[in-house]
Amino acid sequence: MLDSDYPGQVCSIARALEVVGERWTLLILRDALLGPCRFDDLVESLGVTRTVLSNRLAKLVEHGLLERRRYQVRPERFEYLPTPKALELLPVLGGLMAWGDRHYPHPAGPPRRIVHRHCGGGVTPRYSCDRCGSTPAPAEVHTELNPALAPGAPRH
């Protein structure tokens, strides 16, 4: 296994990658940002092993990106909710999504678009609303599925 740190690098990107740079981590955050996520739902949605998911979730909770909240006592079960710190990653994930749409497009078009809740405008890769021109706060946006995608197509 590769080390998860970047010794000797004085770089904010390297420090951020120590937290969010492991395989599956950004996809876990993507799902959490789309709504409250329960452990079993994440396993099914992502196709990740339970062990890997447990490790990544523990790290995201430890670093304050997700809040672990019990929703059932017997058996004990948890859901993982994004914190304000995680919401700050929305522009980063939106930019990565736009880059992927541009360079690795789906034949039916982008699978999702980011929408400004206030006016319904699309949010651009520079994180401004293409309709009203504002820079929406993370809580003021959501994503919508592309209706051109087949019903059985992956939803991410």
Disulfide bonds with the S-S distance in Angstrom:
none
